[in-house]
Amino acid sequence: MSLFIPLWKNRLFGGPLYNMVKYLNLRPVLKCHWQEKGRENMDSNETRTAEGKRLFAFIAIAYGISFLMMIPMYIGKTKGLDLSQIVNAQMCSPAAGVAIGYLLFMKGEKRVPKFFMTVLVINYVIQLVLGIASIFFMPFGSAEVIDLAELLGSSGTSSDITGVSTKLPVGQIYNMIGQFILIDCSILLWIAYFVAGKERRKFAGLSRNNEGTGILMVLLFAGLYLVRTLAPGFVEAAITKTMPQLLSSYGDLVHNRMFWLSIVSLPFNYLMTIIAFLGEEYGWRFYLQPIMQKKFGMKIGIILLGVVWGLWHTPVDLFFYTEDSAPQMLIGQIITCVFLGIFFGFVYLKTNNIWICVCMHFLNNNLIPIITGTFSADVLTNQHVPWLYLIEILLLDFVIFGLFIFAKEYKKKKEAVTADA
């Protein structure tokens, strides 16, 4: 630090100024100032290093492991095995990447809710192990099934009892176990949330801010989602003059007991499986969105985040969602994630409440089985995607979700809030 003091002697600053510093005995003050400045620079460097390590952990978990799991997914696909458990594990990977970054590289930070982060990591590890086991340690044949109604001693058929088949493929045993783990860890997560306290929740971006506005945003999303999902069918029915048949099919749907049971059970299912949907949103909206917007700007950042989010789905696009239209599925996924990400990002900027985005993500995944009347996530598997469908979703998603990029939240000139704010 002594290098800074002789600088006052040079011709640029002149001798009188140096004499004044010497006379007023400011050397100790200046020395302390530069020492403090040095400590600040060191702290800043350490912070940047920690942020870099956290980002590396996030990428390694969310992308590295997820893409490595394409190997067992390929093996399982060739054997005709159920891949649902690997998909469940991948859903939990973004939040696990964020949590590992907190636990490993912010050890000295007392405001980190360690219990909460630990639950996220433990759930992911168990889901991942179960996913691997579902491919390499499957004791049952892929075609073996059991009827739950018969196991309970019922004399009627399963469809007579519930309105939907209760035959369960035993090949999904690991997925069943994974669902129970999701429920258990979701309960633990809620406990960890309340135990953490207000300060830790705020530091980790878990505060329930602007809940009134958030509820309105959820209702808005539900309405937009229904328009996006139902509009193409009604347009097609109007063109082909099959509107009576379409209305009749929806009439049958609303008279199905499973329809109303599924609707009523949505809030309970949300609470009991919340860790899976926080698994994505905590990684994309809370952690990566501020980073992308700080680096590339509010609008470009959110669009690039949508691309990144869409590419992350590559393993499930190739081996789970479709069998015969992988290129269309990959492109369609990116289109959907870009425009859906614009709306989700808008809501997050407006509310600063990650739980609102988690709720919307839950609805996005769970409404389609109800609307289609299948009441099963199987409706998402083995889809056929025509090339013309990409034009349809491009236009539809842009009009319904994409226009929110012109909202005032994306026009802010100030720097995007960092992930730790």
JOQUINOR-V937184 format. One record per residue. N is the residue number from 0. OMEGA is omega in whole degrees, -180 to 180 (* if undefined). BURIAL is + if it has 24 or more other ideal C-beta (glycine too) atoms within 12 Angstrom, else -. Layout:
{{N	OMEGA	BURIAL} {N	OMEGA	BURIAL}}
//
This chain:
{{0	-179	-} {1	179	-} {2	-177	-} {3	-175	-} {4	178	-} {5	179	-} {6	-180	-} {7	-177	-} {8	-173	-} {9	-174	-} {10	-178	-} {11	-178	-} {12	176	-} {13	-178	-} {14	-177	-} {15	180	-} {16	177	-} {17	180	-} {18	179	-} {19	178	-} {20	-180	+} {21	-178	-} {22	-178	-} {23	178	-} {24	-178	-} {25	-179	-} {26	178	-} {27	-179	-} {28	180	-} {29	179	+} {30	178	-} {31	-180	-} {32	-177	-} {33	175	-} {34	178	-} {35	178	-} {36	179	-} {37	178	-} {38	178	-} {39	179	-} {40	178	-} {41	178	-} {42	179	-} {43	178	-} {44	179	-} {45	179	-} {46	179	-} {47	178	-} {48	179	-} {49	179	+} {50	178	+} {51	179	-} {52	179	-} {53	178	+} {54	178	+} {55	179	-} {56	180	+} {57	-179	+} {58	-178	+} {59	-178	-} {60	-174	+} {61	-177	+} {62	-175	+} {63	-178	-} {64	-179	+} {65	-180	+} {66	174	+} {67	180	-} {68	174	+} {69	179	+} {70	176	-} {71	177	+} {72	178	+} {73	179	-} {74	179	-} {75	179	+} {76	-179	+} {77	179	-} {78	-179	-} {79	-178	-} {80	178	+} {81	-177	+} {82	-173	+} {83	-176	+} {84	176	+} {85	177	+} {86	178	+} {87	179	+} {88	-179	+} {89	179	+} {90	-175	+} {91	-172	+} {92	-179	+} {93	180	+} {94	178	+} {95	177	+} {96	177	+} {97	-178	+} {98	179	+} {99	176	+} {100	177	+} {101	-173	+} {102	-176	+} {103	-170	+} {104	174	+} {105	-175	+} {106	-178	-} {107	-178	-} {108	-176	-} {109	-178	-} {110	178	-} {111	177	+} {112	-170	+} {113	178	+} {114	180	+} {115	-179	+} {116	180	+} {117	178	+} {118	178	+} {119	-178	+} {120	-179	+} {121	178	+} {122	-179	+} {123	-179	+} {124	180	+} {125	179	+} {126	-179	+} {127	179	+} {128	178	+} {129	178	+} {130	178	+} {131	-180	+} {132	-179	+} {133	179	+} {134	-171	+} {135	-179	-} {136	-179	-} {137	-177	+} {138	-176	-} {139	174	-} {140	-176	-} {141	-177	-} {142	-178	-} {143	-180	-} {144	171	-} {145	179	-} {146	-177	-} {147	180	-} {148	179	-} {149	178	-} {150	180	-} {151	175	-} {152	-179	-} {153	178	-} {154	-179	-} {155	177	-} {156	-178	-} {157	-178	-} {158	177	-} {159	-174	-} {160	-171	-} {161	-175	-} {162	178	-} {163	-177	+} {164	177	-} {165	176	+} {166	-174	-} {167	176	+} {168	179	+} {169	177	+} {170	178	+} {171	-176	+} {172	180	+} {173	176	+} {174	176	+} {175	178	+} {176	179	-} {177	179	+} {178	177	+} {179	178	-} {180	177	+} {181	-180	+} {182	-180	+} {183	-178	-} {184	175	+} {185	177	+} {186	177	-} {187	-179	+} {188	178	+} {189	177	+} {190	180	-} {191	180	+} {192	-177	+} {193	178	-} {194	-175	-} {195	-177	+} {196	-173	-} {197	-176	-} {198	-180	-} {199	178	+} {200	179	+} {201	-179	-} {202	-177	+} {203	177	+} {204	-176	+} {205	-178	+} {206	179	+} {207	-178	-} {208	171	+} {209	-174	-} {210	178	-} {211	176	-} {212	-180	-} {213	178	+} {214	177	-} {215	178	-} {216	177	+} {217	178	+} {218	177	-} {219	179	+} {220	180	+} {221	178	+} {222	179	-} {223	-180	+} {224	179	+} {225	177	-} {226	-179	-} {227	-176	+} {228	-173	+} {229	-174	+} {230	-179	-} {231	-180	-} {232	180	+} {233	178	-} {234	179	-} {235	180	-} {236	179	-} {237	-179	-} {238	-176	-} {239	179	-} {240	178	-} {241	-178	-} {242	178	-} {243	180	-} {244	180	-} {245	180	-} {246	178	-} {247	-179	-} {248	177	-} {249	175	+} {250	177	-} {251	-179	-} {252	-176	+} {253	176	-} {254	178	-} {255	-179	-} {256	-179	-} {257	178	+} {258	-178	+} {259	176	-} {260	179	-} {261	179	+} {262	-178	-} {263	-176	-} {264	-177	-} {265	-180	+} {266	179	-} {267	179	-} {268	179	+} {269	-179	+} {270	-174	+} {271	179	+} {272	-171	+} {273	-176	+} {274	180	+} {275	-176	+} {276	168	+} {277	179	+} {278	177	+} {279	-171	+} {280	179	+} {281	177	+} {282	-174	+} {283	-174	+} {284	-176	+} {285	-171	+} {286	-170	+} {287	-179	+} {288	178	+} {289	179	+} {290	-179	+} {291	-179	+} {292	176	+} {293	-177	-} {294	-171	-} {295	-177	-} {296	-173	-} {297	-175	+} {298	180	+} {299	-180	-} {300	-178	+} {301	177	+} {302	178	+} {303	176	+} {304	177	+} {305	177	+} {306	179	+} {307	179	+} {308	179	+} {309	180	+} {310	179	+} {311	180	+} {312	-174	+} {313	-180	+} {314	-179	+} {315	176	+} {316	-175	+} {317	-170	+} {318	-175	+} {319	-174	+} {320	-176	+} {321	176	+} {322	-171	-} {323	-178	-} {324	-177	-} {325	-180	+} {326	179	-} {327	-179	+} {328	179	+} {329	-180	+} {330	179	+} {331	179	+} {332	179	+} {333	178	+} {334	-179	+} {335	-177	+} {336	178	+} {337	-176	+} {338	175	+} {339	177	+} {340	176	+} {341	-180	+} {342	179	+} {343	179	+} {344	176	+} {345	-180	+} {346	-179	+} {347	177	+} {348	-176	+} {349	-174	+} {350	-172	+} {351	-177	+} {352	-176	+} {353	-177	+} {354	177	+} {355	177	+} {356	177	+} {357	179	+} {358	179	+} {359	178	+} {360	177	+} {361	180	+} {362	-180	+} {363	-178	+} {364	-170	+} {365	179	+} {366	-175	+} {367	176	+} {368	179	+} {369	-178	+} {370	-179	+} {371	180	+} {372	178	-} {373	180	-} {374	-179	+} {375	177	-} {376	179	+} {377	180	-} {378	-179	-} {379	-174	+} {380	173	+} {381	180	-} {382	171	+} {383	-176	-} {384	176	+} {385	180	-} {386	-180	-} {387	179	-} {388	-180	+} {389	178	-} {390	-180	-} {391	-178	+} {392	177	+} {393	-179	-} {394	-177	-} {395	-179	+} {396	178	+} {397	-178	+} {398	-173	-} {399	-176	+} {400	-173	+} {401	-177	+} {402	178	-} {403	177	+} {404	177	+} {405	177	-} {406	-177	-} {407	180	-} {408	179	+} {409	179	+} {410	-178	-} {411	-179	-} {412	-177	-} {413	-178	-} {414	-180	-} {415	180	+} {416	-179	-} {417	-174	-} {418	-176	+} {419	-177	+} {420	*	-}}
//
